[in-house]
Each structure stands twice: as C-alpha cells, then as structure tokens.
Amino acid sequence: MYAAKRAGKGTVMPYSSSLGGGDAEQLDMQSALLSAINTGGIDVAFQPIRMSDGSLRAFEALARWSYADEAVSPGVFLPLARRLGALVALDAAVVRRAVAEAATWPAEIVLSVNLAGESLTDPSLAARISHALSDHGVAPHRLSIEVLESSVIEHDRRALTSVRALRALGVQVAVDDFGAGYASLARLRALEPDVIKVDRSLLAAETDPEGPTPLLVGIIDLAHRLGATVVAEGVETPVQLAAALAAGSDAVQGFLWGVPSTPEECRALIERSPVLETD
C-alpha cells in the first residue's frame, strides 16, 4: 500500500492500486525496476534553475520511472532501488542519460545531478563520470554534482575522496538541502562547495511580504562566506521569490519559475529564454 507521496521536487503522485499488490507483484515491480536501470528504462526530467534576473543558469536532472503504465513517485522507487542495492547503478544511468542531453544545450548551461551517498563510495565514480563527459563532448565545469552533507558524513573518508576526485576533474560540487538539519562548518569547508542549495523548508516558512526572515538571511550569508553560489530551492510563490532575492540568493529553483520538464520541453524553453552569460 502506498499513500500519496511527493515526487521529486514537489510533484505529487496519487495512490495507485497497481502499485500496492501482494508479494508476487512486489517481486515483479522489483524485477521491472532492475531491468529499467540496466537497459536504459529510467527517464530523466529537467527542472530549470534561474538566476535572480530570470536567465537560465542550469537544469537539475530528476530520475523518472513508470511501472504498469503509471508514473511511480521517486519517493517509492528510489528507496526500492536502495533496498535492492541498485542506487549506484541508477545514479550511473541518470548521469549518462542527462549528460547526453546536456550536450545539446548551449555551453553556458550547467547540468546538475544528485548522487546518493552509496555512489560516493564507488571508487570508479570519477572515472565513470569522466568517460560520460568525454563521450558526449561536455566540458567538466558544465556538470554540477549535488551531494547531501549527511551522505558525506555517513560515508566519511570514501565520500570525501570521491568529491575531491570529481573536483580534480573540474566538475562543480553542490551541497543540497542546506539548512535542513545538521551542518558542520568543518565538513562544509572540506567539501569546498561551488554551490549551496538552501532547503525548501526555509522558503516554505517565508510568508511575510515585508521581507525575509533573519534565519534565511543568515543562512544565505553563511553560504556566501563559504564562497559558494546560492540557489534557493522550492520557490513556489511570489512572496517566497521576493524573500529569496531580498535575502541575497543568487539563483532560484521551484515551480514558480519552472517545473520538471521533458528533454523536448527543455529545448523549447532554452530557445525562448535568456541564458546566463559567462566569461
């Protein structure tokens, strides 16, 4: 039985009886997911990240999967992939698919991809990403790998080793969901993030049109002091947008300025949108 769960960055999937069967159906679903991961059956949607002036800065790649002709929430299939020990393979599939799509974008647009903590323990991670980039002619600085600070803490030195190897390739490193919980300044300094993404829960608390809360201002200021570009996540209302920009966020991501879209929709969006100019 599955209740409605959030899908990705705020998408909601209602309950579906086809996903709530007994042991036989659960086994079939597991088999279908593993097959999709191994045969290119994982789709990727892309959500735009825009600078404060509205210009396109990046797209975040979001894994999508359908089972029995119905879209399955990432809140369902990602934990299932973890239980099956397939998260590393799933991350690899998403990276390959997303990098291939990024090769069709203007060179100024960055691709952002989340990696699970398990992927950070894979000693071949940097080599696999390097091969994906070179195979499609995408410059390393156009890829931003998003990691949770908690994942780095959980997997300790192996995760830091992978992060540093990615940085040595020229790949950007982003800390996701910043401000949602435990934050170690020492760990953040060790990660040397290029980007810090402020957790959506902080924006959800922004309801005063008179200005941002001191907490939001302080967290964004801290991120800037660490030398990072700041992205405010979960911007869904004009008040939240105004608060994020007034607090000093460099960029925003959320339904107000762009929903997760198909690759075709993203290409159309690029054609009609200003793109961040870089030196």
N, C-alpha and C positions, 0 to 999 in steps of 0.2 A: 504494500500500500504506500503510495506517495501523495503527500499533500502538495499543494501548490508551493513552488519554490522559486526563488529568484534565479533567473538565467543570465549569467554573465554580469554585465554592468547594468543591472536593474531590470532586465527583461523578465516577465513573469510567465510561467507555463502552468495552465490549469491542470487539475488532476485528470489523468487518463487511465481508464480501466485496463487498457492494453499493456500498461507498464506495471500492473500490480498483481500479476498472476502468481501461481504457486512455484514450487521448486523447479519443475520442468521448464517453465517459462523463464525463470531467473537464469537457469543454465543456458537457455537459448540466447537470452539477452547478453550474457557474458561472452558467449561464443561469437555473437554478432559484433560486439564491440572490439574484441581482439582481432577479428577479421578486418574490420574497418581500419583499425590502426595499422595493420600490416599490409593492407592492399590499397591505401590511398582513399579510404572511405570517410575520413574526417574532413569536414568542410571548415572553412575559415571565413568569418565575418570581420569587418574592419570598422572601428569607431574612430572618427576624426578627433584630433587634439589640435585646438586652435590657440594662437597667440592672443594677447589681450586686444589686438586690433582686428581680430576675426580672421586673420590669414591662417592658412593651413600650415601646421608645423609637422604633424606626424599622424599616423594611423596605428591604433593598437589592434593586434591580431587576436581574435577570440575564437576558440575552438567551438565547432558546432557538429552535432551528430543526430541522425534520425534513425529510429528503430520502428519497425512495423508501420512505416509510412507516417510516423509522427515525430516532430522535433522533440528531442529529450533535453531537459534542462542540464546545463553544466553542473548544477548542484546535485544532479543524480549521477551522470556518467563519469565525472572526474573522481568522486570518491570510489566509484566502482572500479575505475582504472587503477586507483591506488591499491585497493584490496587485491586486485589481480596482479599487482607488481608490474603494471604496464605504463605507468606515468612517464617514465623516461622515454619509452618508445613513442608515446603520444606526443610529448613535447617535441621530439625529433621530427615527427610527421608534420606538426604545425609549423615548425621553423622552416622546413623545406618548402611547404606549400606557400607560406607567407613571403619568403624571400623571392620565390619565383614571381609572385605578383608584384612585389616591390620593384622588381627590375623593369616594370612597365611604367613606373611613376617618374615624375621629374626628379632630378638628382637632389633637389633641395628637401624632399620629403623623407622623413625618418620613419622606419618601421619599428614598432615597439612590440616585444613578445615576452609574455610571462614564462618563467621557468619554475617548476616545482622544486622543492628542496631536494628531492631524490635525484633530479637531473644535475644538481650542483655537486653531487658526489661522484658523478661519472667521470673518470679520468680522461675519457675520449671526447668530452663535451666541446672543448675549444677546437679540436681538430675537426669535428663534425660540422661545427658552425663555420669554420674557415672554408671547408670544402663547399658547403652550401652557398656561401657568398661568392666564392671564385667561380663556381659552376654557372652562376647566373650574372656574373659581372657586376655585383653590388658592392660598393665600397664599404669597408667595415664600419666607418663612422656613421653610416646611414642605418645601422642596426642598434637598437637600444634594448638591452636585456633587463627585464623587470624582476626583481627578487624581493621577497619579504625579509625584513630584518630577522624575524623569528626563525625563518628557514636557515639563515646563516648561523644563528646561534645554535640551533638544534644540531646542525651537521658540522659545526665548528670549523676546524682547520681545512678539511676537504673542500668545504664550500668556499672559504676564502681563497684557497688555491685556485679553484675554478674561476672565481671572479677576477683574480689577478691575471690569469691566463687570457681571459676574454679581453681585459683591458689592454694587455700587451698586443693583442691583435688589432687594437684600435676601435673595438666595439664600445659603445656607451653603456654605462651601468646606471640603472634607476632603482631607487628604493620605493616600493609600493606600499600603500596604506599607512603612510607615516602619520603618527599622532593617534593611531587607533588603540595603542596599548603600550607595552614595554618598549622603551627606546634607550639604548646605551650610546652615549656620545662617543665613547671609545670605539665601539663597534662601527658606528657611522663613519668615524674618521678612517678606520681601517678599510672600509668599503670605498671611500673616496667617490661618492656618487656624483655623476654628472647631472642627474635629475632626481628630484624628490617629489613624489606624488602624495599630496595631502589627502588623507582618508575622507571618504564621502560622509562619514558620520559628523564630521566637523562642519561641513556645509549644510547638512540637514538641520543643524541647530541654528543656522542663520535665518532669522525671521524678522529682524528689525530693519526696516528700510532706512533708518537713520545712520546705519554704519555697521561694520563688522565687530564681532566680539573681541575683547582683548586676547582671548585664547587663540583665536585664528591668527590674529596679527602676530602674536608671539611665536607661534609655530612656523609661520612663513618667514619671519625674521631669522629664526634659528636656522632654517634651511638655507637661506641666503648666506648666512655667516659661514656655513659649511662649503660655500662656493658652488651651490647647485642651482640649476634652473628649477623653478617650482611650477608644478601642474596641480590645479585644484580639481579633484575628481567629484563626480556626482552632482554637477551643476544642472539643476532642473528647473529653476525659476529665475525670473529677473532679479529678485531680491538676492538670491544666492550668487548670481553672477556679479551683481554690484558689490557684494560683500567680498567676494574673492579678489576682484580687481582693486578695490579700495584697500584691502589688506596687503597688496603687493604681489599677488600671484602673477607669474609671467605668462601662464597659459591655462586653459581650462578644458575640461572634458566632461561631457554629460549630455543628456537628452536635449537640453535647451539649444545646444549648438551642433548636435549631430548624433544620430542613432547608429547602432551597428548595422552595417550595410554589406551587400554582396560586392564582390570584386567589380562587377559591371557598374553598379551604382557608385562605387568609389571613383571609378574612372570618369564618370559623368560629373561627379562633384568636383573633381580636380579641374576639369575643363571650364567650369563656370565659377570657380573660386579663386581669389588671390592666394598665392603661395608665398610663404615666408622667404624673403630674400636673404641669402647668406653670402658672406665674403668669399 
